[in-house]
Amino acid sequence: MVTEDITIGFAWPELPEYAVHCIRAVGKGRNIAPTVIATRPKVPLNHVEDALGWPPYWLEQDMTSKIKGNTNAKVTWSSLGLEIPDIFFVGGYATPAFNGLADEARAAGSAVIVMVDNNTPPPSVSRLGRSLYHRMFRRRRYDGIFVPGKSGRKLARSWGYSDEDITEGLYGANPAQFSGGTALAERPKDIIFVGQFIERKNVLGLTEAFMRFADRRPEWTLTLCGSGPLCGNIPAHQHIKTIGFIQPKELANMLREKRCLILPSRQEHWGLVVHEAALCGCALILSDAIGSAADLASQDNALICTAGQTDAIYEALEALASWNNDQWQQAEATSRRLAQGFGPDKFQHSVQTIISKVMRPK
């Protein structure tokens, strides 16, 4: 069977726009477009189906198996009116309907690849428990694992996968959308946070550190882009601007004019917004809990602070403000260079690598 004739399926929870561009890249040049089964994103995105180029098969958002009004029916390939693909990429294992489809595909002789964006958490009893659970109950269900980058590879190893069974390149923003921008040293002195206003993102620790920073550096501003339950707790401050959720196209326009993305999360998976910012040439301030820091941050474009420590955020802001023009130019060049390692092209190449590994004759 030639590679172009192999049928591919994807099951993606809350299908995001970046995934649409990645899957579309896989479909180019193929005889049969990949099948896409998805639940809808909680935050509506415009033009997802147009961007994909063919319609996905939407499942109910509550992740139950509702087929033609029968709440007791099980989601199967036949109930969806679909043929089982030769290789099935399934997003995690938190969606029961997706797990059922994966098990059915494997029973039919198809290869099943699990896609996981988790970061490697600090050592703990719970981390050990999750590793043992995956080794004992999940590992045998998959022919390989698809992860974003280095932190995902480390996690996959702890779950019992060999390096041969691990492929990087799962995540990536669309460089056709996130690119360009004013030279970094010439941009307004504005730092941007993008994400949910929740405890895990440490947005209140960020505002506390920034207010202290702004007392000494009043020429700097902070833009908070997102929404969430802590919105009402964000302090009013003349140098802090809060805006709601925006579409990717608007975010790209905004990132092109920002000096730095800051993401001080207490816990984080890979952090796609870091890639979006790097593509736009931004400098980075990241906590050491950000998965993509291992792939997109270096001493030339980023400052890393200890997760959950407000003083560490403040010190990183002060260090950033002390950069000279040469450092800003180096940061921009480094961010753009490191960002080239991810995106739809990398995703497509990684899928082809996986196909070559798991579909070769035994």
SERO-4910 file (N, C-alpha, C, O; in steps of 0.05 Angstrom, whole numbers):
BEGIN
 pado doro    nc1    nc2    nc3   cac1   cac2   cac3    cc1    cc2    cc3    oc1    oc2    oc3
  Met    A     17    -24      0      0      0      0     18     25      0     35     28     18
  Val    A     14     43    -19     30     67    -20     19     87      1     -4     85      9
  Thr    A     37    104     10     30    122     32      5    138     26    -11    143     44
  Glu    A      2    148      1    -20    165     -6    -47    151     -5    -68    164     -3
  Asp    A    -47    124     -6    -72    109     -5    -80    101     23   -102     91     27
  Ile    A    -62    104     42    -69     97     70    -90    116     80    -86    141     78
  Thr    A   -111    106     91   -132    124    102   -126    131    130   -116    115    146
  Ile    A   -131    157    137   -124    168    163   -149    180    176   -166    192    163
  Gly    A   -151    176    202   -172    188    218   -161    203    241   -141    195    253
  Phe    A   -174    225    249   -167    240    272   -191    244    290   -213    250    280
  Ala    A   -188    240    316   -209    247    335   -198    268    353   -178    263    368
  Trp    A   -210    292    353   -198    315    367   -219    328    385   -239    338    375
  Pro    A   -215    328    411   -234    341    429   -232    372    427   -210    383    426
  Glu    A   -255    385    426   -257    414    424   -239    424    402   -221    440    407
  Leu    A   -244    415    378   -226    420    355   -218    449    353   -235    466    348
  Pro    A   -192    456    357   -183    484    355   -174    491    327   -170    473    310
  Glu    A   -171    516    322   -164    525    295   -136    516    286   -133    508    263
  Tyr    A   -117    516    305    -90    508    297    -90    479    287    -76    472    269
  Ala    A   -106    462    300   -108    434    292   -119    431    264   -111    413    249
  Val    A   -139    448    258   -151    447    231   -129    452    210   -129    438    190
  His    A   -112    472    214    -91    478    195    -71    454    193    -61    448    171
  Cys    A    -66    442    216    -47    419    216    -59    396    200    -45    383    184
  Ile    A    -84    390    206    -97    367    192    -99    373    162    -96    355    146
  Arg    A   -106    397    156   -108    404    127    -81    399    113    -81    390     90
  Ala    A    -59    405    126    -33    400    114    -29    371    108    -17    363     88
  Val    A    -40    353    126    -37    325    122    -53    316     97    -45    298     83
  Gly    A    -76    330     93    -94    322     71    -83    329     43    -92    318     23
  Lys    A    -65    348     42    -54    357     16    -39    334      2    -21    322     13
  Gly    A    -47    329    -23    -34    309    -39    -43    280    -33    -33    261    -45
  Arg    A    -63    277    -15    -72    250     -9    -96    243    -27   -111    261    -35
  Asn    A    -99    218    -33   -122    209    -50   -148    211    -35   -169    216    -48
  Ile    A   -147    207     -9   -171    209      8   -165    228     31   -146    224     45
  Ala    A   -182    248     35   -178    267     57   -181    253     83   -197    235     86
  Pro    A   -165    261    104   -168    249    130   -196    253    141   -209    274    138
  Thr    A   -206    232    155   -232    235    169   -227    249    195   -208    243    210
  Val    A   -243    269    201   -240    285    226   -266    282    243   -287    290    234
  Ile    A   -263    271    266   -285    268    285   -278    286    309   -256    285    320
  Ala    A   -297    303    317   -290    323    338   -313    331    355   -336    328    347
  Thr    A   -307    341    378   -327    356    394   -322    385    389   -300    393    383
  Arg    A   -342    402    392   -340    430    386   -325    445    409   -327    438    432
  Pro    A   -310    465    401   -295    481    422   -315    496    440   -336    505    430
  Lys    A   -308    499    465   -325    514    484   -327    543    476   -348    556    479
  Val    A   -305    554    466   -305    582    456   -308    581    426   -290    570    413
  Pro    A   -329    592    415   -333    590    386   -311    603    370   -302    625    376
  Leu    A   -303    589    349   -283    600    331   -295    603    303   -312    586    295
  Asn    A   -288    624    289   -299    629    263   -285    613    241   -261    609    243
  His    A   -300    604    222   -289    593    197   -273    567    201   -256    561    184
  Val    A   -278    551    222   -263    527    226   -268    507    203   -249    496    192
  Glu    A   -293    503    195   -299    484    174   -288    494    147   -278    478    131
  Asp    A   -289    520    142   -278    531    117   -248    526    116   -237    520     95
  Ala    A   -234    530    139   -205    527    140   -197    498    135   -176    493    124
  Leu    A   -214    479    145   -207    451    141   -209    443    112   -192    429    101
  Gly    A   -230    452     98   -233    446     70   -253    423     65   -261    418     43
  Trp    A   -261    410     86   -282    389     85   -295    387    113   -282    394    132
  Pro    A   -320    378    115   -334    379    141   -324    357    160   -321    334    152
  Pro    A   -320    364    185   -314    344    205   -340    331    214   -362    340    208
  Tyr    A   -338    309    229   -361    296    241   -362    304    270   -346    297    286
  Trp    A   -382    320    276   -384    331    303   -399    312    322   -421    302    315
  Leu    A   -388    307    345   -401    292    366   -411    311    387   -403    334    388
  Glu    A   -429    301    404   -441    318    425   -419    328    444   -401    313    451
  Gln    A   -422    353    452   -401    365    469   -400    352    496   -379    352    509
  Asp    A   -423    340    506   -422    328    532   -408    300    532   -406    286    552
  Met    A   -398    293    508   -382    269    505   -397    243    510   -385    223    516
  Thr    A   -424    244    509   -440    220    510   -444    210    481   -435    223    462
  Ser    A   -456    188    478   -458    175    452   -486    179    441   -502    160    441
  Lys    A   -493    202    432   -520    208    422   -520    204    392   -511    221    377
  Ile    A   -532    183    383   -534    178    355   -564    178    347   -579    161    357
  Lys    A   -572    196    331   -600    198    321   -620    198    344   -641    186    343
  Gly    A   -613    213    365   -631    217    387   -631    195    408   -645    197    428
  Asn    A   -616    174    403   -616    151    422   -593    154    441   -570    150    434
  Thr    A   -599    162    466   -578    168    485   -564    143    495   -543    145    508
  Asn    A   -576    119    490   -563     94    499   -546     82    477   -533     62    482
  Ala    A   -547     93    453   -532     82    431   -502     87    434   -494    107    444
  Lys    A   -487     67    425   -458     70    427   -447     81    400   -456     74    379
  Val    A   -428    100    403   -416    111    379   -397     90    367   -379     81    380
  Thr    A   -403     83    342   -386     64    327   -380     76    300   -392     95    292
  Trp    A   -361     64    287   -355     74    260   -379     71    242   -384     89    225
  Ser    A   -394     49    244   -417     45    227   -440     64    234   -454     73    217
  Ser    A   -443     70    260   -464     89    268   -458    117    257   -477    133    253
  Leu    A   -433    124    253   -426    149    241   -426    148    210   -423    169    197
  Gly    A   -430    124    200   -430    121    171   -402    123    159   -398    132    136
  Leu    A   -382    115    175   -354    118    166   -340     91    165   -346     72    180
  Glu    A   -321     89    146   -303     66    145   -281     70    166   -272     92    171
  Ile    A   -272     48    177   -250     49    196   -224     55    181   -218     41    161
  Pro    A   -209     76    189   -185     83    174   -162     63    180   -164     48    199
  Asp    A   -142     64    164   -119     47    168   -103     55    193    -91     39    206
  Ile    A   -103     81    198    -89     91    222   -106    113    234   -116    131    220
  Phe    A   -110    112    261   -128    129    275   -113    144    297   -101    132    315
  Phe    A   -113    171    295   -100    188    315   -122    198    334   -141    211    326
  Val    A   -119    191    360   -140    198    379   -129    218    400   -108    213    412
  Gly    A   -144    239    404   -135    260    423   -140    252    452   -162    254    462
  Gly    A   -119    243    465   -120    235    493   -139    211    497   -145    196    479
  Tyr    A   -147    208    522   -166    186    528   -187    195    548   -197    179    564
  Ala    A   -195    221    547   -215    232    565   -243    232    553   -263    238    566
  Thr    A   -245    225    527   -270    225    513   -279    197    508   -268    183    491
  Pro    A   -300    187    523   -308    159    520   -314    150    492   -306    129    483
  Ala    A   -328    167    476   -335    160    449   -310    155    432   -309    137    416
  Phe    A   -289    172    436   -264    169    421   -250    143    429   -239    129    412
  Asn    A   -251    137    455   -238    112    464   -251     88    451   -238     69    443
  Gly    A   -278     89    449   -292     67    437   -285     63    408   -281     41    398
  Leu    A   -283     85    393   -275     84    365   -246     74    362   -241     59    344
  Ala    A   -229     82    381   -201     73    379   -199     43    384   -185     29    370
  Asp    A   -214     33    404   -214      4    410   -225    -12    386   -215    -33    379
  Glu    A   -246     -1    374   -258    -15    351   -238    -15    327   -236    -35    314
  Ala    A   -224      7    323   -205      8    301   -182    -12    306   -174    -26    287
  Arg    A   -173    -13    330   -150    -32    336   -159    -61    333   -144    -77    323
  Ala    A   -184    -66    342   -194    -94    339   -196   -102    310   -195   -125    303
  Ala    A   -201    -82    293   -203    -87    264   -176    -89    250   -175    -93    226
  Gly    A   -154    -85    265   -128    -87    254   -115    -61    246    -93    -60    235
  Ser    A   -128    -39    252   -116    -12    246    -96     -4    268    -97    -13    290
  Ala    A    -78     14    260    -60     25    280    -73     49    294    -88     64    282
  Val    A    -68     51    320    -79     73    336    -57     88    350    -40     76    364
  Ile    A    -56    114    346    -36    131    358    -50    151    377    -69    164    369
  Val    A    -41    152    402    -53    171    421    -38    197    419    -13    198    418
  Met    A    -53    219    418    -41    246    418    -44    258    446    -66    261    456
  Val    A    -21    266    457    -21    276    485     -4    301    487     18    302    477
  Asp    A    -16    322    498     -2    348    501      8    353    529     18    375    535
  Asn    A      5    334    547     13    338    575     43    344    578     59    334    562
  Asn    A     49    360    597     77    366    604     85    347    626     68    335    639
  Thr    A    111    344    630    121    327    652    118    342    678    132    363    682
  Pro    A    102    333    697     98    348    722    122    342    741    137    324    736
  Pro    A    124    358    762    145    353    782    141    325    795    119    315    796
  Pro    A    163    313    805    160    287    818    140    288    841    140    306    857
  Ser    A    122    268    842    102    266    863     90    238    862     94    223    844
  Val    A     75    232    883     61    207    885     40    205    863     37    184    851
  Ser    A     26    227    857      6    226    837     18    222    809      6    209    792
  Arg    A     41    234    804     55    230    778     63    201    775     59    190    754
  Leu    A     73    189    796     80    160    795     55    144    790     55    124    775
  Gly    A     32    151    803      8    136    800     -3    138    771    -12    118    760
  Arg    A     -1    162    759    -10    165    731      8    148    712     -2    137    692
  Ser    A     34    148    718     52    133    701     45    103    703     44     89    682
  Leu    A     41     93    727     34     65    730      8     58    717      5     37    705
  Tyr    A    -12     76    720    -38     71    708    -36     69    677    -47     51    665
  His    A    -20     87    665    -18     86    636     -3     61    627    -11     48    608
  Arg    A     18     54    641     33     29    634     15      4    636     17    -14    620
  Met    A     -2      4    657    -17    -20    663    -43    -22    646    -50    -44    637
  Phe    A    -56      1    641    -83      0    630    -86     13    602   -105      7    588
  Arg    A    -67     31    595    -71     46    570    -50     39    548    -56     38    525
  Arg    A    -26     33    557     -4     31    538     -9     10    516     -3     15    492
  Arg    A    -20    -13    523    -24    -35    504    -45    -28    483    -47    -42    463
  Arg    A    -60     -6    486    -81      1    467    -70     17    444    -84     22    425
  Tyr    A    -45     26    446    -35     45    426     -9     34    413      7     20    425
  Asp    A     -7     41    387     17     33    372     39     54    374     62     49    365
  Gly    A     33     77    385     52     98    388     39    122    401     15    123    405
  Ile    A     55    142    407     46    167    419     57    191    405     80    192    397
  Phe    A     40    211    400     46    235    386     46    258    406     25    263    418
  Val    A     68    272    410     71    293    430     81    318    418     91    318    395
  Pro    A     78    341    431     87    366    420    117    368    417    128    374    396
  Gly    A    132    363    439    161    368    438    176    353    460    168    331    468
  Lys    A    197    365    470    216    351    488    203    343    514    207    321    525
  Ser    A    186    361    526    174    355    551    154    331    548    152    315    566
  Gly    A    140    330    525    122    308    520    137    282    516    127    261    525
  Arg    A    160    283    504    176    259    500    185    248    527    184    224    532
  Lys    A    193    266    545    201    257    572    178    243    587    182    223    600
  Leu    A    154    255    584    131    243    597    124    216    585    119    197    600
  Ala    A    125    214    559    119    189    545    138    167    554    130    144    557
  Arg    A    163    173    557    182    153    566    173    142    594    175    118    599
  Ser    A    164    160    611    156    152    638    131    135    637    125    121    656
  Trp    A    116    137    615     92    121    611     97     94    598     78     79    593
  Gly    A    122     88    592    128     62    581    133     61    551    134     40    539
  Tyr    A    135     84    537    140     85    509    170     87    503    184    102    517
  Ser    A    179     72    484    207     75    475    209     99    457    189    109    446
  Asp    A    233    109    452    237    132    434    227    126    406    218    144    392
  Glu    A    229    101    398    219     93    371    189     96    369    178    101    348
  Asp    A    175     94    392    146     97    392    136    125    397    112    130    397
  Ile    A    154    144    401    147    172    407    154    189    383    176    187    372
  Thr    A    135    206    375    140    225    353    133    253    363    111    257    374
  Glu    A    150    272    358    145    300    365    133    315    342    135    306    319
  Gly    A    120    338    347    109    355    326     79    358    327     67    367    308
  Leu    A     67    349    349     37    349    351     26    377    349      6    381    335
  Tyr    A     38    397    362     26    424    363     40    442    343     62    437    334
  Gly    A     27    464    338     39    485    322     19    505    311     -2    497    299
  Ala    A     24    530    314      7    551    303     12    554    273     31    542    263
  Asn    A     -6    568    260     -4    571    231     14    595    224      7    618    229
  Pro    A     38    590    213     56    612    207     46    631    185     56    653    182
  Ala    A     27    622    170     15    640    150     -2    662    164     -7    683    152
  Gln    A    -10    656    188    -26    676    203     -9    690    224    -11    714    228
  Phe    A      8    675    238     25    687    259     53    691    248     69    672    246
  Ser    A     58    715    240     84    722    228     87    752    227     68    767    233
  Gly    A    110    761    218    115    790    214    115    806    239    121    795    261
  Gly    A    110    831    236    110    849    259    132    870    258    152    866    243
  Thr    A    129    891    272    149    912    274    174    901    288    172    882    304
  Ala    A    197    912    281    222    903    294    218    905    324    208    925    335
  Leu    A    227    884    339    220    882    367    229    906    383    215    915    401
  Ala    A    253    916    378    264    938    393    249    964    388    251    983    404
  Glu    A    232    965    367    217    989    361    188    987    370    173   1006    366
  Arg    A    180    965    381    152    962    389    146    976    415    165    982    430
  Pro    A    121    983    420    114    996    446    123    977    469    124    953    465
  Lys    A    129    989    491    137    973    514    113    961    528    105    969    550
  Asp    A    101    941    514     77    929    523     81    899    525     91    886    506
  Ile    A     74    887    547     76    859    552     48    847    552     29    859    561
  Ile    A     45    823    540     18    811    537     16    784    551     35    768    549
  Phe    A     -6    780    565    -13    754    575    -37    744    560    -56    759    555
  Val    A    -37    719    551    -60    708    537    -68    681    550    -51    663    553
  Gly    A    -92    680    560   -101    655    573   -125    659    590   -136    681    592
  Gln    A   -133    638    603   -156    639    621   -148    654    647   -125    652    656
  Phe    A   -167    668    658   -163    682    683   -171    662    706   -193    664    717
  Ile    A   -153    643    711   -157    623    731   -132    620    748   -111    630    741
  Glu    A   -135    606    771   -113    603    789    -89    589    776    -66    597    781
  Arg    A    -94    569    760    -72    554    748    -54    572    730    -30    567    728
  Lys    A    -66    592    719    -50    610    701    -35    632    717    -19    646    706
  Asn    A    -41    634    743    -28    653    761    -30    682    751    -11    697    753
  Val    A    -53    689    741    -57    716    731    -56    737    753    -48    759    748
  Leu    A    -66    730    777    -65    750    799    -36    754    809    -29    776    817
  Gly    A    -21    732    809      8    736    816     22    754    796     39    769    804
  Leu    A     14    751    771     26    768    750     18    797    755     36    815    753
  Thr    A     -7    803    760    -15    831    763     -2    843    788      5    867    788
  Glu    A      1    827    809     15    837    833     44    845    827     53    866    835
  Ala    A     57    827    813     85    833    806     87    856    787    106    873    789
  Phe    A     69    858    768     71    880    748     65    907    761     79    926    754
  Met    A     47    909    779     41    935    792     66    945    807     72    969    807
  Arg    A     80    927    820    104    934    833    125    943    813    140    962    817
  Phe    A    127    928    791    145    935    769    139    962    757    157    978    752
  Ala    A    113    967    752    104    992    739    110   1017    757    113   1039    746
  Asp    A    111   1013    783    118   1036    800    146   1046    794    151   1070    796
  Arg    A    164   1029    786    191   1036    778    194   1041    748    212   1056    740
  Arg    A    177   1028    733    180   1029    704    153   1037    691    140   1021    679
  Pro    A    145   1062    695    118   1071    686    115   1072    656     93   1076    646
  Glu    A    137   1068    641    135   1069    612    125   1042    601    119   1039    577
  Trp    A    123   1021    618    114    995    610     84    991    616     74   1001    635
  Thr    A     71    975    599     43    968    603     39    938    601     56    924    590
  Leu    A     17    928    611     10    900    611    -18    897    599    -37    910    608
  Thr    A    -20    880    579    -46    874    567    -53    845    574    -38    826    569
  Leu    A    -77    842    586    -87    815    594   -109    808    574   -129    821    573
  Cys    A   -105    786    560   -124    778    539   -135    751    547   -121    731    547
  Gly    A   -161    750    553   -174    725    561   -199    730    577   -210    752    576
  Ser    A   -208    709    591   -232    711    607   -231    689    628   -214    671    626
  Gly    A   -248    690    647   -249    670    668   -259    680    694   -264    704    697
  Pro    A   -262    662    714   -274    670    739   -259    690    756   -271    703    773
  Leu    A   -233    694    750   -218    714    766   -218    741    753   -204    759    762
  Cys    A   -234    745    732   -234    771    719   -241    794    738   -229    815    736
  Gly    A   -261    789    756   -269    810    775   -248    815    796   -250    835    811
  Asn    A   -228    798    798   -207    802    819   -182    816    808   -164    823    823
  Ile    A   -182    821    782   -159    835    770   -160    864    778   -180    877    773
  Pro    A   -139    875    791   -141    902    801   -141    923    779   -129    919    758
  Ala    A   -156    944    784   -155    967    765   -129    981    768   -120    988    790
  His    A   -116    986    745    -90    999    745    -86   1013    719    -93   1003    698
  Gln    A    -74   1037    720    -72   1053    696    -53   1041    675    -55   1048    651
  His    A    -36   1022    683    -18   1009    664    -26    980    657    -11    966    644
  Ile    A    -49    972    666    -59    945    660    -85    947    644   -104    960    653
  Lys    A    -86    935    621   -109    935    604   -120    906    601   -105    888    595
  Thr    A   -146    903    606   -158    876    603   -177    876    580   -195    893    577
  Ile    A   -173    856    563   -192    852    540   -201    823    541   -188    806    553
  Gly    A   -223    817    528   -235    790    529   -221    772    508   -201    779    496
  Phe    A   -234    749    505   -224    730    485   -226    742    457   -245    756    450
  Ile    A   -206    737    441   -206    747    413   -200    724    394   -187    704    402
  Gln    A   -208    726    369   -203    706    349   -173    705    342   -159    725    345
  Pro    A   -164    683    331   -135    680    325   -125    702    307   -102    712    310
  Lys    A   -140    711    287   -131    732    269   -126    758    284   -106    772    279
  Glu    A   -143    764    303   -140    788    319   -116    785    338   -100    804    342
  Leu    A   -112    761    349    -89    757    367    -63    760    352    -44    771    362
  Ala    A    -62    750    327    -38    752    311    -31    782    307     -8    790    310
  Asn    A    -51    798    301    -46    826    297    -36    839    322    -19    857    321
  Met    A    -46    830    345    -37    842    370     -8    834    377      8    850    386
  Leu    A     -2    808    373     25    798    380     46    812    364     69    815    373
  Arg    A     40    820    339     60    833    322     69    860    334     90    870    325
  Glu    A     54    871    353     61    897    364     69    895    393     72    916    406
  Lys    A     72    871    404     80    868    432    109    861    435    121    847    418
  Arg    A    122    871    456    150    865    461    153    837    472    173    823    465
  Cys    A    135    828    489    139    803    503    113    790    510     93    803    517
  Leu    A    113    763    508     91    747    519    100    738    547    123    729    551
  Ile    A     82    740    566     88    729    593     67    708    600     43    712    597
  Leu    A     77    685    609     59    662    616     70    650    642     87    633    641
  Pro    A     60    660    665     72    651    691     56    628    704     54    628    729
  Ser    A     46    610    689     28    589    698     41    572    721     65    567    721
  Arg    A     23    564    739     32    545    760     34    516    748     52    501    755
  Gln    A     16    511    729     17    486    714      9    492    685     -8    510    680
  Glu    A     20    478    667     14    483    638     21    458    622     39    443    630
  His    A      7    454    600     15    433    582     37    444    564     58    451    574
  Trp    A     32    445    538     54    455    521     53    486    519     74    499    522
  Gly    A     29    497    516     27    526    514     29    536    485     50    547    478
  Leu    A      8    532    469      9    539    441     14    569    437     28    576    418
  Val    A      4    585    455      8    614    452     37    622    452     45    643    441
  Val    A     54    606    464     83    612    464     93    610    436    110    626    427
  His    A     84    590    421     92    587    393     81    610    376     95    620    359
  Glu    A     56    617    381     44    640    366     61    665    370     66    680    351
  Ala    A     69    670    395     84    694    401    112    693    389    122    713    379
  Ala    A    124    669    391    151    666    379    151    670    349    169    682    338
  Leu    A    130    660    335    128    665    306    127    695    300    136    703    279
  Cys    A    115    711    318    113    739    314    137    754    325    138    779    325
  Gly    A    158    740    333    183    752    342    184    763    370    202    778    377
  Cys    A    164    755    386    163    766    414    185    753    431    193    730    427
  Ala    A    194    768    451    209    757    473    190    742    491    166    745    489
  Leu    A    201    726    509    184    708    526    192    710    555    216    710    562
  Ile    A    172    712    573    176    707    601    158    683    608    134    685    606
  Leu    A    170    661    616    155    637    621    161    625    649    184    628    658
  Ser    A    142    613    661    148    598    686    161    572    678    160    564    655
  Asp    A    174    559    697    187    534    691    167    511    689    175    487    688
  Ala    A    141    517    690    121    496    686    111    495    658     93    478    652
  Ile    A    121    512    640    111    513    612    125    491    595    149    491    593
  Gly    A    110    473    583    121    452    568    138    461    544    159    450    539
  Ser    A    129    481    530    142    491    506    168    506    511    183    512    493
  Ala    A    173    512    537    198    526    543    222    510    534    243    521    526
  Ala    A    221    484    535    243    467    527    248    468    497    270    462    488
  Asp    A    228    477    482    230    477    453    234    506    442    246    509    421
  Leu    A    223    526    456    221    552    444    235    574    460    236    597    451
  Ala    A    247    567    483    260    587    499    290    581    501    298    558    505
  Ser    A    306    602    500    334    600    504    343    624    520    327    642    525
  Gln    A    369    625    527    379    648    542    378    674    525    381    696    536
  Asp    A    375    671    499    376    694    481    348    706    476    347    729    467
  Asn    A    327    692    482    300    703    476    281    701    499    258    710    497
  Ala    A    289    689    522    270    684    543    282    687    570    306    685    574
  Leu    A    264    692    589    271    692    618    252    672    631    228    672    626
  Ile    A    263    654    647    247    633    660    246    639    690    266    645    703
  Cys    A    221    638    701    217    644    729    205    619    743    191    603    730
  Thr    A    209    617    768    198    594    783    168    597    785    158    618    793
  Ala    A    154    575    779    125    576    779    114    582    807    123    571    827
  Gly    A     94    600    807     81    606    832     94    627    850     84    633    871
  Gln    A    117    638    841    131    657    858    129    685    846    141    691    825
  Thr    A    115    703    860    111    730    850    137    745    848    141    760    829
  Asp    A    154    742    867    180    756    866    196    748    841    210    764    829
  Ala    A    194    722    833    208    713    809    197    726    784    212    732    765
  Ile    A    171    731    783    159    745    760    170    774    759    177    784    738
  Tyr    A    170    787    782    180    814    784    209    816    775    216    834    759
  Glu    A    225    798    784    254    798    776    257    794    746    275    805    734
  Ala    A    240    777    734    242    772    705    234    797    690    246    804    670
  Leu    A    213    811    700    205    837    687    227    857    688    232    871    669
  Glu    A    240    859    711    263    878    714    286    871    695    298    889    683
  Ala    A    291    846    693    313    837    675    306    844    646    323    853    631
  Leu    A    281    839    639    272    845    611    275    875    605    285    883    584
  Ala    A    267    892    624    268    921    620    296    931    617    300    954    607
  Ser    A    316    916    626    344    925    624    357    918    598    380    925    593
  Trp    A    344    903    580    356    895    555    362    920    537    348    939    537
  Asn    A    384    917    523    391    938    504    381    930    476    370    908    472
  Asn    A    385    947    456    375    942    429    387    916    417    372    901    404
  Asp    A    412    911    422    424    886    412    410    861    423    406    842    409
  Gln    A    404    863    449    390    840    461    362    836    450    353    814    446
  Trp    A    348    858    445    321    856    433    323    844    405    307    828    398
  Gln    A    343    853    390    346    842    363    352    812    364    342    797    348
  Gln    A    369    804    383    376    776    385    352    760    394    348    737    385
  Ala    A    336    771    412    313    757    422    293    752    399    282    730    396
  Glu    A    289    772    382    270    769    360    280    748    341    264    731    332
  Ala    A    305    749    333    316    730    314    314    701    325    308    683    311
  Thr    A    320    698    351    320    672    363    291    661    365    287    637    359
  Ser    A    272    678    373    244    668    374    235    659    347    223    638    345
  Arg    A    240    675    327    231    667    300    245    641    290    232    624    278
  Arg    A    270    639    297    285    615    288    274    589    302    269    569    289
  Leu    A    271    591    328    261    567    343    233    560    335    225    537    335
  Ala    A    217    580    328    189    576    321    186    560    295    165    547    290
  Gln    A    206    560    278    205    546    253    203    516    256    197    501    237
  Gly    A    209    506    280    209    477    285    182    465    289    179    441    293
  Phe    A    161    482    288    134    473    294    114    486    275    119    507    263
  Gly    A     91    473    271     71    483    253     59    462    235     67    438    238
  Pro    A     42    469    217     29    450    199     48    433    183     44    409    180
  Asp    A     70    444    173     89    429    158    103    408    175    106    385    167
  Lys    A    111    416    199    123    397    218    102    375    225    110    351    227
  Phe    A     78    382    230     57    364    237     53    343    215     52    319    220
  Gln    A     51    353    190     47    335    167     71    316    165     67    292    160
  His    A     95    326    168    119    309    166    119    288    188    127    265    183
  Ser    A    111    296    212    110    277    234     90    255    230     95    232    236
  Val    A     66    262    218     46    242    212     57    222    192     53    198    195
  Gln    A     71    232    172     83    214    152    104    196    165    107    173    158
  Thr    A    119    207    184    139    191    198    125    169    214    135    146    214
  Ile    A    103    175    227     89    155    243     78    134    224     80    110    230
  Ile    A     67    142    202     56    122    182     78    104    173     74     79    172
  Ser    A    102    115    168    124     98    158    133     78    180    141     56    173
  Lys    A    130     86    205    139     69    227    119     47    233    126     23    235
  Val    A     93     54    234     73     34    243     60     18    221     48     -3    226
  Met    A     62     28    196     48     15    174     68     -2    157     60    -15    138
  Arg    A     93     -2    165    112    -18    149    108    -48    154     97    -55    175
  Pro    A    115    -65    135    111    -93    139    125   -104    164    147    -97    170
  Lys    A    111   -121    178    122   -133    202    142   -154    195    154   -167    213
***
